[in-house]
Amino acid sequence: MISKSMAEALNTHMNFELYSANIYLSMSSAANEMGLKGAATWFMVQYQEEMVHFMKFFNYLVDQGINITLTASKAVPNKYKSLQEMFEKTLAHEQIVTSRINDLSELAVKEKDHASQIFLQWFVTEQIEEENNDRDIIAKLKLVGSNGHGILMIDGDLGTRVFVAPPGGAAPFPVV
């Protein structure tokens, strides 16, 4: 049985995952406007992943008998100076997500909520991958600087990313 405080904390974070999805959807649009179709694709896949994260929290709470609460999301930025700025903001955001997941994990340990500890472990591992990917892309962008040819090469690489639904869960929407 999940405690009220754990359920509320998970519900709050579930809404943060939806906010994260909105950030990446907005970044996809901004990259598209910059003519960076590959980056637009990369951020669209990131949006899809965040929606899966949202649905994982949603389904976990519903399976625990909790009536979830959806909250209004604040507006997200939609203007960026460069692709590098977008990825630096992405890394900073993912570091916030990591901190929040760690806090949830600590709460689960404190409350001896073994089911939530197990549920959250997937996210702990996922955040390592998220931050590592962002750091790799930032390193490449720093290497090419403002060289348009280099940015276009990176953009081409970013465009090869495809959404893959995680094992044990279907995408909550059609795969693009």
SEMARMAR-211377 format. One line per field, with one value per residue (C-alpha): residue in three letters; x, y, z; residue number from 0. Coordinates in steps of 0.001 Angstrom, whole numbers, padded with zeros to 6 digits, m for minus. Layout:
<atoms>
code <- (Ala | ...)
east <- (X | ...)
north <- (Y | ...)
up <- (Z | ...)
pos <- (NUM | ...)
</atoms>
This chain:
<atoms>
code <- (Met | Ile | Ser | Lys | Ser | Met | Ala | Glu | Ala | Leu | Asn | Thr | His | Met | Asn | Phe | Glu | Leu | Tyr | Ser | Ala | Asn | Ile | Tyr | Leu | Ser | Met | Ser | Ser | Ala | Ala | Asn | Glu | Met | Gly | Leu | Lys | Gly | Ala | Ala | Thr | Trp | Phe | Met | Val | Gln | Tyr | Gln | Glu | Glu | Met | Val | His | Phe | Met | Lys | Phe | Phe | Asn | Tyr | Leu | Val | Asp | Gln | Gly | Ile | Asn | Ile | Thr | Leu | Thr | Ala | Ser | Lys | Ala | Val | Pro | Asn | Lys | Tyr | Lys | Ser | Leu | Gln | Glu | Met | Phe | Glu | Lys | Thr | Leu | Ala | His | Glu | Gln | Ile | Val | Thr | Ser | Arg | Ile | Asn | Asp | Leu | Ser | Glu | Leu | Ala | Val | Lys | Glu | Lys | Asp | His | Ala | Ser | Gln | Ile | Phe | Leu | Gln | Trp | Phe | Val | Thr | Glu | Gln | Ile | Glu | Glu | Glu | Asn | Asn | Asp | Arg | Asp | Ile | Ile | Ala | Lys | Leu | Lys | Leu | Val | Gly | Ser | Asn | Gly | His | Gly | Ile | Leu | Met | Ile | Asp | Gly | Asp | Leu | Gly | Thr | Arg | Val | Phe | Val | Ala | Pro | Pro | Gly | Gly | Ala | Ala | Pro | Phe | Pro | Val | Val)
east <- (000000 | 001311 | 001262 | m000515 | 002781 | 004391 | 001349 | 001339 | 005067 | 004760 | 001729 | 003638 | 006537 | 004195 | 003025 | 006665 | 007237 | 004374 | 006014 | 009273 | 007442 | 006165 | 009699 | 010962 | 007968 | 008663 | 012364 | 011394 | 009423 | 012260 | 014816 | 012512 | 012245 | 016072 | 016155 | 017599 | 015281 | 017514 | 017451 | 013681 | 013413 | 015707 | 013600 | 010379 | 011715 | 012646 | 009058 | 007775 | 010088 | 008872 | 005281 | 006175 | 007689 | 004488 | 002394 | 004606 | 003903 | 000226 | m000175 | 001801 | m000393 | m003592 | m002391 | m001858 | m005497 | m004709 | m006959 | m004337 | m004443 | m003383 | m002146 | m001749 | 001715 | 003577 | 004578 | 007806 | 010471 | 010293 | 013231 | 016874 | 020045 | 021661 | 021512 | 024202 | 022054 | 019152 | 021253 | 022762 | 019212 | 018306 | 021163 | 020278 | 016656 | 017608 | 019809 | 016728 | 014800 | 017623 | 017517 | 013747 | 013965 | 016654 | 014406 | 011526 | 013824 | 014927 | 011300 | 010502 | 013428 | 012388 | 008836 | 010002 | 007882 | 009570 | 007197 | 007944 | 011671 | 011568 | 009411 | 011782 | 014918 | 014122 | 014088 | 017364 | 019044 | 017267 | 018566 | 022178 | 021588 | 019724 | 022487 | 025263 | 023602 | 023200 | 026842 | 028015 | 026008 | 027195 | 030820 | 030355 | 028695 | 031570 | 034050 | 032445 | 031631 | 029748 | 030971 | 027837 | 029121 | 029858 | 026452 | 024782 | 026739 | 025624 | 022081 | 022164 | 023268 | 020532 | 017958 | 018728 | 017237 | 014027 | 011538 | 011615 | 008997 | 010593 | 010045 | 006851 | 005033 | 003510 | 003705 | 000731 | 000392 | 001207 | 004905 | 006057)
north <- (000000 | 003410 | 006233 | 009493 | 011424 | 009019 | 009156 | 012959 | 013143 | 010728 | 012605 | 015889 | 014374 | 012793 | 016312 | 017432 | 014704 | 016202 | 019626 | 018059 | 016698 | 020206 | 021606 | 019103 | 019565 | 023297 | 022673 | 020506 | 023404 | 025874 | 023583 | 023217 | 027002 | 027199 | 024807 | 021997 | 019163 | 016533 | 018307 | 018758 | 014979 | 014385 | 016640 | 015058 | 011647 | 013176 | 014436 | 010926 | 009469 | 012003 | 011066 | 007428 | 008520 | 010424 | 007354 | 005096 | 007321 | 007562 | 003791 | 003100 | 005458 | 004082 | 000522 | 001640 | 002774 | 006484 | 008935 | 011088 | 014857 | 016704 | 020221 | 023123 | 023460 | 026733 | 028042 | 026709 | 028678 | 028602 | 030790 | 029739 | 031379 | 028165 | 024400 | 024337 | 026503 | 024100 | 021139 | 022986 | 023756 | 020113 | 018896 | 021390 | 020236 | 016559 | 017262 | 018691 | 015547 | 013404 | 015327 | 014896 | 011149 | 010828 | 012659 | 010315 | 007317 | 008631 | 009089 | 005522 | 004226 | 006366 | 005054 | 001459 | 001495 | m001353 | m001275 | 002408 | 001789 | m000874 | 001299 | 004268 | 002233 | 002255 | 006063 | 006250 | 004230 | 006177 | 009484 | 008321 | 007666 | 010962 | 013104 | 011169 | 011598 | 015329 | 015753 | 013880 | 016135 | 019281 | 018124 | 017682 | 021087 | 022716 | 021026 | 022519 | 025890 | 028097 | 026174 | 025716 | 022573 | 020971 | 021892 | 020431 | 017182 | 016971 | 017836 | 014937 | 012581 | 013870 | 013150 | 009426 | 009064 | 007043 | 006457 | 002982 | 002188 | 000706 | m002993 | m003768 | m000669 | 000510 | 004088 | 006149 | 007646 | 006763 | 006455 | 009157)
up <- (000000 | m000949 | 001594 | 000956 | 001006 | m001495 | m003776 | m003684 | m004397 | m007335 | m008666 | m008489 | m010380 | m012926 | m013772 | m014015 | m016634 | m018634 | m018280 | m019515 | m022550 | m023294 | m023112 | m025682 | m027959 | m027914 | m028596 | m031564 | m032987 | m032318 | m033986 | m036972 | m037242 | m037215 | m040179 | m038054 | m039035 | m037420 | m034071 | m034450 | m034830 | m031833 | m029612 | m030889 | m029840 | m026475 | m026176 | m026878 | m024224 | m021659 | m022461 | m021783 | m018459 | m017682 | m018505 | m016364 | m013357 | m014294 | m014605 | m011421 | m009414 | m010925 | m010189 | m006579 | m006412 | m006573 | m008390 | m010095 | m010249 | m013379 | m012813 | m015191 | m016660 | m016819 | m020232 | m021691 | m023578 | m027373 | m028456 | m028387 | m029700 | m030865 | m030903 | m028237 | m025959 | m026472 | m025407 | m022468 | m021308 | m021944 | m019736 | m016986 | m017112 | m017000 | m013971 | m012237 | m013175 | m011762 | m008488 | m008277 | m008988 | m006315 | m003832 | m004675 | m004214 | m000816 | 000225 | m000839 | 001242 | 004228 | 004027 | 003422 | 000255 | m001586 | m004555 | m005221 | m004751 | m007449 | m009719 | m009373 | m010071 | m013805 | m013719 | m011774 | m014525 | m017284 | m015933 | m016190 | m019897 | m020424 | m018932 | m020672 | m024093 | m023527 | m022454 | m025560 | m027875 | m026087 | m026435 | m030187 | m030511 | m028620 | m030962 | m034074 | m032510 | m034953 | m038016 | m040100 | m041814 | m038451 | m037069 | m040164 | m039708 | m036081 | m037130 | m039588 | m036820 | m034505 | m037197 | m037117 | m033641 | m033560 | m030792 | m029308 | m026686 | m023565 | m022855 | m021031 | m022147 | m025379 | m026513 | m025302 | m028795 | m032391 | m033127 | m035578)
pos <- (0 | 1 | 2 | 3 | 4 | 5 | 6 | 7 | 8 | 9 | 10 | 11 | 12 | 13 | 14 | 15 | 16 | 17 | 18 | 19 | 20 | 21 | 22 | 23 | 24 | 25 | 26 | 27 | 28 | 29 | 30 | 31 | 32 | 33 | 34 | 35 | 36 | 37 | 38 | 39 | 40 | 41 | 42 | 43 | 44 | 45 | 46 | 47 | 48 | 49 | 50 | 51 | 52 | 53 | 54 | 55 | 56 | 57 | 58 | 59 | 60 | 61 | 62 | 63 | 64 | 65 | 66 | 67 | 68 | 69 | 70 | 71 | 72 | 73 | 74 | 75 | 76 | 77 | 78 | 79 | 80 | 81 | 82 | 83 | 84 | 85 | 86 | 87 | 88 | 89 | 90 | 91 | 92 | 93 | 94 | 95 | 96 | 97 | 98 | 99 | 100 | 101 | 102 | 103 | 104 | 105 | 106 | 107 | 108 | 109 | 110 | 111 | 112 | 113 | 114 | 115 | 116 | 117 | 118 | 119 | 120 | 121 | 122 | 123 | 124 | 125 | 126 | 127 | 128 | 129 | 130 | 131 | 132 | 133 | 134 | 135 | 136 | 137 | 138 | 139 | 140 | 141 | 142 | 143 | 144 | 145 | 146 | 147 | 148 | 149 | 150 | 151 | 152 | 153 | 154 | 155 | 156 | 157 | 158 | 159 | 160 | 161 | 162 | 163 | 164 | 165 | 166 | 167 | 168 | 169 | 170 | 171 | 172 | 173 | 174 | 175)
</atoms>
